[in-house]
Amino acid sequence: MAAIVWAATRLLQLSLVAVALAAVAPSPAVAAERGPITVGSLQLHPCANVERAYCGRITRPLDPTAKTPGEIDIRFEWYPRRDGGRPSLGTIVAAEGGPGYPSTGSRSYYLPIFAPLLDRRDFLLVDSRGTGKSGAIDCPKLQTGTVLTLENVGACGRSLGDTAAFYGSGTAADDLAAVIAALETGPVDLYGNSYGTFFAQTFAVRHPEAVRTLVLDGAYPVIGASPWYPQAAARNRYALEVTCRRDSRCAARPGSPLDRLEALLAEVRRRPIAGEARDVYGRPVSVTVDGVSLAYLVFGNATGPVIFRELDAAMRAYFEAGDAAALLRLIAEGTSAADSRDITFSPRYYSTGLFAAVSCTDYPQAYDMTAPPKVRQRQRDIAVHRKQLGDPGLYAPFTIDEYLGMSIDYSVLDLCLEWPRPPRRMPPAEPIPPGAVFPEVPTLVLSGELDSITPPDGGADTAALFPRSRWLLVRNAFHVVALDEVGSCGARIVRRFMASGGDPGDVSCVAGEAAVRLVADFATRLDDVAAARPTAGNRAGPAALKLAAAATAAAGDVLARTHVNYAGHGGGLRGGTFSFAATADGYRYQLDGIRWTEDTTVDGTMTWDGGTGAVVAELDVGGPGGTDGRVTVRWNAAATPGAATIVGRVAGRALHAETPAP
C-alpha cells in the first residue's frame, strides 16, 4: 500500500521500551572508553551516546549508473554479539518504515525485541540514503510547512536536480548490500516493518544471496498495488464493526458504529462542529469536525486502539447529549498524530522529502510520471472523474472528494503531480527489475487483523509472491505486530523464525490477542455515570459509587493518552492536567484536577507495569455537593474482559466496588 506508512511508526516510537532506553543512554564518555574495531574491511568507531554500538560509513555514488556525478555517505550502527568468545550465528538487520524514518532512530525498540537473540548474533541498522545520518533530504518549506502542498513537493524534487530519481528503494537496497558485503557478515536475517517490508522485499529480490530469512511485518506487495488503495476503507469499516461486536456493552446497543459514523457525516456535511481541544503535544488548538477531518482521523490514525476505543462513545455523546468534547479531542489528537514529523520538524528524525522521493519513484500512480505535470493533472482529473462515476463508494462512508481532501501524504493520489520526471534510464515504479524472480528464502509475513494502513489483503498478496512463505493474521492487532513489547505474540514468533532459520514454531497465540476495550459512555455530569457495583464490605451510597466509577474512567482516559500524547503532559477531557514519564517497569502518571465529567475532579498518581499490564491508581476524588474521598483503583490493561477493583473511603464511608476496567 502506498503512502503507507505514512505516520504509522510514530506511535511505536513512544513504546515503553523506546522511552525507557532513551532515558538511560550513556554519556559520550562511555563511548570514549571503547576503542575502534575492525569488521570485515571496515574500521568502526564507538557511537557517542549509544551503548554497545559502533558507527561506520561507506561512500556510494548517488547515481547507480554513474552518469550523474555525486556521492553520498551511507551510515550505519553495528552491535557486536554479546558473547564474543564464540562464533557468530549470523547478523540481524532491521529496516524502518515511513518512508522517511531512519532505522537508527528506532534502535530503542528494535534492540529489546531482538535482545534474546543477540548473545550469538550481531545486529545492524543502516540509515537508507536520504534519511537520518545518511544525507537526510531537507527541503525546508516541505519539511516545516503547516500542510504539505503540491507546490512544495514539486519544489523539493526540483531542488534535488538530476538526483531526484536516485532515492528509491532499489538504490537504497543496493546500498545495504554494499554495507553487508563490506562487513563480510554473510547472509542476514532481515526484518522490515511497514514501508520497511517494501524495502525488504526489494532487497531480497535484488540480492537473494544476502538473505537467510525474511520477516515482513505490516506488509504490502512490492508489485501489483493499486494507486487507489481500495483495501484501506474496507478494513476500516471492518475494524469499526468488529471491535464493537467483541465488546459486550457496545454489541448490546442498537445500531452500529458505522451507522453512527454515517449519521455524523451527514450532520457535519450540513453544519461542521467547531471547538477547541488539546493535540498530541498538549497544546490547545482550534478544531473543525467535518467530512475531511473525520476521514483524516479514520484513515490516518488506525495504527492503534484509541480511535476504536473512543470514537463510537464520542459520537453517541454528541448525538444524545450534544457533547462534542471527546469528538473534538479525537480530531485534535488525530490531526497532529498523523503528522510524521516531530515537533522540531527535523529531517534527521523524519524526512518529508525522502517520503516524497520514494513515493514518486517506487509507487504506482494514476497518471504517467514520465509525462509533464500539466499532462499528469489532466490524466488525474479524468481518472478521478471515472472513479466518481463508476465506483463512488470506493472510500465509503467517505466520499472520494473527502478522501482526496486529506493531507496529500495520506490521500497520496495527488502527491506526485509536480515531482520531476525521471530520466529514461530510471523508469518509475520499478524498484525491482521487470520479470524478476522472487527468491526461495524462508519468508514470514505478519498482518494485524485491524490494520488499515497495510491491510491483511496486502499481506496475503505479499506472501503469495515468495515461494517459501507463511502468512499469519494476528487477531485484534493493528499496524506492525511484533514491536509492541518483548513478550508479545508477534515478537516471540519472529525470534523463533529467525533462530531456527525459518520455523516459527507454535503460532496459536495469533488467535488469542486481547480485544480492544471500548469506552462505554462519555458522561457530561456525574448523574450520567453508571455506578460501580458494590462488593463485600461496602458502606458507601449510590453517589459515592458513581464517583468511584467516574474516577476510574478518568484514570483510564489518561492512561489511553499514552498512545497518542507525544509531550508527556496534557489536559484532561474537560479540564485539569496530567503528566507521565517512563520508569524501569512502565510509566508513572500524575493527575492534577482531572475533570472527566464537568462536576468531578481527580488528583493523584498512577503506575502502569508495561510487562504485566497491571495498573494501580491512588486517587483523591471530588464530586458535587462536597462529596469527596480517596480510593485505590486496580486493573489489568492487558486483560480483556476485565474488572477494576476500587477500595477506599468516600463521604466518610468505606467503599468496596468494582466496575468494568477502562
Residue pairs with C-beta under 8 A, 6 or more apart in sequence:
1 220
1 225
1 229
1 231
1 232
1 453
1 454
1 455
1 458
2 220
2 225
2 227
2 229
2 359
2 363
2 364
2 412
3 229
3 359
3 363
3 409
3 410
3 411
3 412
3 415
4 97
4 98
4 99
4 194
4 195
4 198
4 220
4 453
4 454
5 97
5 98
5 99
5 194
5 195
5 218
5 453
5 454
5 479
6 300
6 338
6 340
6 409
6 410
6 453
7 300
7 303
7 337
7 338
7 339
7 340
8 97
8 194
8 218
8 303
8 453
8 454
8 479
8 480
9 96
9 97
9 98
9 101
9 106
9 193
9 194
9 480
10 303
10 337
10 340
10 566
11 303
11 304
11 337
11 563
11 564
12 18
12 106
12 109
12 193
12 480
12 483
12 484
13 105
13 106
13 108
13 109
14 562
14 563
14 566
15 109
15 483
15 484
15 485
16 485
16 582
16 586
16 587
16 610
17 108
17 109
17 112
17 113
17 485
17 486
17 610
18 106
18 108
18 109
19 108
19 582
20 582
20 583
20 584
21 108
21 111
21 112
22 108
23 582
25 49
25 50
25 51
26 49
26 50
26 51
27 49
28 48
28 49
30 51
31 46
31 47
31 48
31 49
31 50
32 46
34 46
35 46
36 43
36 44
36 45
36 46
36 54
37 43
37 44
37 54
37 80
38 44
39 54
39 56
39 78
39 80
39 183
39 184
40 181
40 182
40 183
40 184
40 185
41 182
41 183
41 184
42 56
42 58
42 182
42 183
43 56
44 54
44 55
44 56
44 78
45 54
45 55
45 56
46 53
46 54
46 55
47 53
47 54
47 55
47 77
50 77
50 107
52 79
52 80
53 77
53 78
53 79
53 107
54 77
54 78
54 79
54 80
55 75
55 76
55 77
55 78
56 75
56 76
56 78
56 183
57 73
57 74
57 75
57 76
58 73
58 74
58 175
58 178
58 179
58 182
59 71
59 72
59 73
59 74
60 71
60 72
60 73
60 74
60 129
60 174
60 175
60 178
61 70
61 71
61 72
62 68
62 69
62 70
62 71
62 72
62 163
62 166
63 69
63 70
63 162
63 163
63 166
64 166
64 170
64 171
64 174
65 425
65 426
67 425
68 162
68 163
68 166
70 163
72 129
72 134
72 135
73 134
73 135
74 126
74 127
74 129
74 134
74 175
74 178
74 179
75 104
75 126
75 127
75 132
75 133
75 134
76 104
76 124
76 125
76 126
76 127
76 179
77 104
77 107
77 124
77 125
78 122
78 123
78 124
78 183
79 111
79 118
79 122
79 123
79 124
79 125
80 122
81 88
81 89
81 118
81 119
81 120
81 121
81 122
82 118
82 119
83 119
83 120
86 120
87 120
88 120
88 121
88 122
88 185
89 120
89 121
90 121
90 122
90 185
90 186
90 187
90 188
90 189
90 212
91 121
91 122
91 123
91 124
91 180
91 183
91 185
91 186
91 188
91 189
92 114
92 117
92 118
92 121
92 122
92 123
92 124
92 188
92 189
92 190
92 191
92 498
93 123
93 124
93 125
93 126
93 176
93 180
93 188
93 189
93 190
93 191
94 103
94 106
94 110
94 114
94 123
94 125
94 191
94 192
94 193
94 196
95 103
95 126
95 128
95 176
95 190
95 191
95 192
95 193
95 196
95 199
95 200
95 203
96 102
96 103
96 105
96 106
96 193
96 194
96 195
96 196
97 192
97 193
97 194
97 195
97 196
97 218
97 480
98 131
98 194
98 195
98 340
98 350
98 354
98 355
98 358
99 128
99 131
99 169
99 195
99 199
99 354
99 355
99 358
99 359
100 131
100 340
100 350
100 351
100 352
100 354
100 355
100 358
101 131
101 132
101 340
101 349
101 350
102 127
102 128
102 131
102 132
102 133
102 134
102 136
102 348
102 349
103 110
103 125
103 126
103 127
103 128
103 131
103 132
103 196
104 125
104 126
104 127
104 132
104 133
105 132
105 348
105 349
106 125
107 125
109 483
110 123
110 125
110 191
110 483
111 118
111 123
112 486
113 482
113 483
113 486
113 491
113 494
113 495
114 121
114 123
114 191
114 495
115 486
116 486
116 495
117 495
117 498
117 499
121 189
122 185
124 179
124 180
124 183
124 185
124 188
126 134
126 175
126 176
126 179
127 133
127 134
128 134
128 172
128 175
128 176
128 199
128 354
129 135
129 166
129 167
129 171
129 172
129 175
130 136
130 137
130 167
130 172
130 351
130 353
130 354
130 357
130 358
131 137
131 351
131 354
132 348
133 348
134 175
136 347
136 348
136 351
136 354
137 156
137 160
137 167
137 347
137 351
137 353
137 354
137 357
138 347
138 351
138 353
139 152
139 155
139 156
139 159
139 352
139 353
141 152
141 155
141 156
142 148
142 152
142 153
142 155
142 156
142 352
142 353
142 356
143 341
143 345
143 347
143 351
143 352
143 353
144 345
145 152
147 407
148 352
148 407
148 408
148 409
148 415
149 408
150 408
150 414
150 415
150 417
150 418
151 418
153 356
153 408
153 415
153 416
153 418
153 419
154 373
154 417
154 418
154 419
154 420
155 418
156 352
156 353
156 356
157 164
157 356
157 357
157 360
157 418
157 419
157 420
158 164
158 420
160 167
160 353
160 357
160 420
162 423
164 357
164 419
164 420
164 422
165 361
165 420
165 422
165 423
165 426
165 428
166 426
167 354
167 357
167 358
167 361
168 357
168 358
168 361
168 362
168 426
168 431
169 198
169 199
169 202
169 222
169 358
169 361
169 362
169 431
170 202
170 206
170 362
170 430
170 431
170 432
172 199
172 202
173 199
173 202
173 203
173 206
173 207
173 431
174 206
174 207
176 203
176 207
177 203
177 206
177 207
177 210
180 188
180 210
181 210
186 212
187 209
187 210
187 211
187 212
188 210
188 211
188 212
189 212
189 213
189 215
189 498
190 200
190 203
190 204
190 211
190 213
190 214
190 215
191 200
191 215
191 217
191 482
191 494
191 498
192 198
192 199
192 200
192 201
192 215
192 216
192 217
192 219
193 217
193 218
193 480
193 482
193 483
194 217
194 218
194 453
194 454
194 479
194 480
195 358
196 217
197 216
197 217
197 218
197 219
197 220
197 445
197 454
197 462
198 219
198 220
198 222
198 362
198 431
200 214
200 215
200 216
201 214
201 216
201 219
201 221
201 222
201 432
201 462
201 465
202 222
202 431
202 432
203 210
203 211
204 211
204 214
204 438
204 439
204 441
204 443
204 466
205 222
205 432
205 433
205 436
205 437
205 438
205 439
206 432
206 433
206 436
208 439
208 441
211 439
211 441
212 441
212 442
212 501
213 441
213 442
213 443
213 444
213 497
213 498
213 501
213 502
214 441
214 442
214 443
214 444
214 466
215 443
215 444
215 446
215 482
215 494
215 497
215 498
216 443
216 444
216 445
216 446
216 459
216 462
217 446
217 480
217 481
217 482
217 483
217 490
217 494
218 446
218 447
218 448
218 451
218 453
218 454
218 459
218 479
218 480
218 481
219 445
219 446
219 447
219 454
219 458
219 459
219 462
219 463
220 454
220 458
220 459
220 461
220 462
221 458
221 461
221 462
221 465
222 431
222 432
222 462
222 465
223 432
223 465
224 461
225 363
225 364
225 458
226 364
227 363
227 364
227 365
227 366
227 412
227 413
228 366
228 387
228 394
228 413
229 412
230 394
231 452
231 455
231 457
231 458
232 299
232 395
232 452
232 453
232 455
233 299
233 394
233 395
233 396
233 398
233 403
233 452
234 455
235 302
235 450
235 451
235 452
235 455
235 456
235 457
236 298
236 299
236 302
236 452
237 258
237 396
237 397
238 450
239 302
239 308
239 450
239 452
240 256
240 257
240 258
240 261
240 308
240 311
240 312
241 256
241 257
241 258
242 449
242 450
243 250
243 257
243 308
243 450
243 515
243 516
243 518
244 250
244 251
244 256
244 257
244 312
244 518
245 251
246 476
246 515
246 516
247 515
247 516
247 517
247 518
248 641
249 518
249 520
249 660
250 257
250 312
250 518
250 520
253 316
257 311
257 312
257 315
258 397
260 312
260 315
260 316
260 319
261 294
261 298
261 311
261 315
261 397
262 397
263 315
263 319
264 294
264 315
264 318
264 319
265 291
265 294
265 397
265 398
268 289
268 290
268 291
268 294
269 290
269 291
272 288
272 289
272 290
273 288
273 289
273 290
273 318
273 324
273 327
273 328
274 286
274 287
274 288
274 289
275 286
275 287
275 324
275 325
275 328
276 284
276 285
276 286
276 287
276 328
277 284
277 285
277 287
277 325
277 328
277 329
277 331
277 332
277 333
278 284
278 285
278 329
278 332
278 333
278 570
278 571
279 285
279 332
279 333
279 335
279 336
280 333
280 336
280 337
280 564
280 565
280 566
280 567
281 336
281 343
281 565
281 566
281 567
281 570
282 565
282 567
282 569
282 570
282 571
284 571
285 332
285 335
285 336
287 293
287 328
287 331
287 332
287 335
288 331
289 324
289 327
289 328
289 331
291 398
291 399
291 402
291 405
292 402
292 405
292 406
293 331
293 335
294 331
294 398
294 402
295 395
295 398
295 402
295 403
295 405
295 406
296 334
296 335
296 338
296 406
296 407
296 410
297 307
297 311
297 330
297 331
297 334
297 335
298 307
298 398
299 403
299 406
299 410
299 452
300 334
300 337
300 338
300 406
300 407
300 410
301 307
301 333
301 334
301 337
301 338
301 564
302 308
302 450
302 451
302 452
302 453
302 478
302 479
303 451
303 453
303 478
303 479
303 480
304 478
304 479
304 563
304 564
305 478
305 516
305 560
305 563
306 330
306 333
306 560
306 563
306 564
307 330
307 334
308 450
308 516
308 518
309 516
309 517
309 518
309 519
309 560
310 326
310 330
310 518
310 519
310 522
310 560
311 330
312 518
312 519
313 326
313 518
313 519
313 520
313 521
313 522
314 326
314 327
314 329
314 330
314 519
314 522
315 327
316 521
316 522
317 323
317 324
317 325
317 326
317 327
317 521
317 522
317 524
318 324
318 327
321 524
321 528
323 522
323 524
325 522
325 573
325 574
326 522
326 573
329 573
333 564
333 565
334 564
336 566
337 564
337 566
338 407
338 410
339 407
340 350
340 352
340 355
340 409
341 349
341 350
341 352
342 349
342 350
342 566
343 566
343 567
347 353
347 354
352 409
355 409
356 415
356 416
356 419
359 412
359 415
359 416
360 369
360 415
360 416
360 419
360 428
361 422
361 426
361 428
361 429
361 431
362 428
362 429
362 431
363 412
363 429
364 429
365 376
365 413
365 416
365 428
365 429
366 379
366 380
366 383
366 384
366 413
367 375
367 376
367 377
367 379
367 380
367 383
367 417
368 375
368 376
368 379
369 376
369 416
369 419
369 421
369 422
369 428
369 429
370 421
370 422
370 427
370 428
371 379
371 421
372 421
373 417
373 418
376 416
376 417
377 417
380 413
380 414
380 417
384 400
384 404
384 413
387 394
387 400
388 400
392 399
392 400
394 400
394 403
395 402
395 403
403 411
404 411
404 413
404 414
405 411
408 414
408 415
409 415
422 428
438 465
438 466
438 467
439 466
439 467
440 466
440 467
440 468
441 466
441 468
442 468
442 497
442 501
442 502
443 463
443 466
443 468
443 469
443 470
444 469
444 470
444 472
444 493
444 494
444 497
444 502
444 504
445 459
445 460
445 462
445 463
445 466
445 469
445 470
445 471
445 472
446 459
446 472
446 474
446 481
446 482
446 490
446 493
446 494
447 454
447 455
447 456
447 458
447 459
447 460
447 471
447 472
447 473
447 474
447 481
448 456
448 473
448 474
448 477
448 478
448 479
448 480
448 481
449 456
449 473
449 474
449 475
449 476
449 477
450 476
450 477
450 478
450 516
451 477
451 478
451 479
451 480
453 479
454 479
456 473
459 471
459 473
460 471
462 469
462 471
463 469
463 470
463 471
468 502
470 504
472 493
472 504
472 507
472 510
473 510
474 481
474 489
474 490
474 510
474 513
475 510
475 511
475 512
475 513
476 513
476 514
476 515
476 516
477 490
477 513
481 488
481 489
481 490
482 488
482 490
482 491
482 493
482 494
483 490
483 491
484 490
484 491
485 491
485 610
485 611
487 611
489 509
489 510
489 512
489 513
490 510
492 509
493 504
493 505
493 507
493 509
493 510
494 504
496 503
496 504
496 505
497 503
497 504
497 505
514 638
514 639
514 640
515 640
516 640
517 640
517 641
517 642
517 661
517 662
519 553
519 557
519 662
520 530
520 660
521 528
521 529
521 530
522 573
523 529
523 550
523 553
523 596
523 597
524 597
524 598
525 597
525 598
525 599
526 543
526 546
526 547
526 550
526 597
526 599
526 600
526 623
526 624
527 546
528 597
529 546
529 549
529 550
529 553
529 597
530 546
530 549
530 659
531 542
531 545
531 546
531 549
532 545
532 546
532 548
532 549
532 552
532 646
532 657
532 658
532 659
533 545
533 657
533 658
533 659
534 540
534 545
534 656
534 657
535 645
535 656
535 657
535 658
536 656
537 654
537 656
538 545
538 654
538 655
538 656
538 657
539 653
539 654
539 655
540 548
540 649
540 650
540 651
540 653
540 654
540 655
540 657
541 651
541 653
543 623
543 625
543 627
543 651
544 627
544 629
544 650
544 651
544 653
544 655
545 655
545 657
546 623
547 600
547 621
547 623
547 627
547 629
547 650
548 621
548 631
548 633
548 646
548 648
548 650
548 655
548 657
548 659
549 646
549 657
549 659
550 596
550 597
550 600
550 602
550 621
550 623
551 596
551 600
551 602
551 617
551 619
551 621
551 631
551 633
551 646
552 617
552 633
552 635
552 644
552 646
552 659
552 662
553 596
553 662
554 572
554 573
554 591
554 594
554 595
554 596
554 600
554 602
554 619
555 591
555 602
555 606
555 615
555 617
555 619
555 633
555 662
556 635
556 644
556 661
556 662
557 572
557 573
557 594
557 596
557 662
558 572
558 578
558 580
558 589
558 591
558 594
558 606
559 589
559 606
559 608
559 615
559 637
559 662
560 662
561 570
561 578
562 580
562 587
562 608
565 580
568 579
568 580
568 581
569 577
569 578
569 579
569 580
570 577
570 578
570 579
571 577
571 578
572 578
572 591
572 593
572 594
572 595
572 596
572 602
573 594
573 595
573 596
574 595
574 596
574 597
574 598
575 593
575 594
575 595
576 591
576 592
576 593
576 594
576 595
576 601
576 602
577 592
577 593
577 594
578 589
578 590
578 591
578 592
578 594
579 589
579 590
580 587
580 588
580 589
580 590
581 587
581 588
583 607
585 607
585 609
585 610
585 611
586 607
586 608
586 609
586 610
586 611
587 607
587 608
587 610
588 605
588 606
588 607
588 608
589 605
589 606
589 607
589 608
590 604
590 605
591 602
591 603
591 604
591 605
591 606
591 619
592 603
593 601
593 602
593 603
594 601
594 602
594 603
595 601
595 602
596 602
599 623
599 624
600 621
600 622
600 623
600 624
601 621
601 622
602 619
602 620
602 621
602 622
603 619
603 620
604 617
604 618
604 619
604 620
605 617
605 618
606 615
606 616
606 617
606 618
606 619
607 615
607 616
608 614
608 615
608 637
609 615
612 636
612 638
613 636
613 637
613 638
613 639
614 634
614 636
614 637
615 633
615 634
615 635
615 636
615 637
616 632
616 633
616 634
617 632
617 633
617 634
618 630
618 632
619 630
619 631
619 632
619 633
620 628
620 629
620 630
621 628
621 629
621 630
621 631
621 650
622 628
627 650
627 651
628 650
628 651
629 648
629 649
629 650
629 651
629 652
629 655
630 648
630 649
630 650
631 646
631 647
631 648
631 649
631 650
631 655
632 646
632 647
632 648
633 644
633 645
633 646
634 644
634 645
635 642
635 643
635 644
635 645
635 661
635 662
636 642
636 661
637 661
639 661
641 660
641 661
642 660
642 661
643 658
643 659
643 660
643 661
644 658
644 659
644 660
644 661
644 662
645 657
645 658
646 655
646 656
646 657
646 658
646 659
647 655
647 656
648 654
648 655
649 655
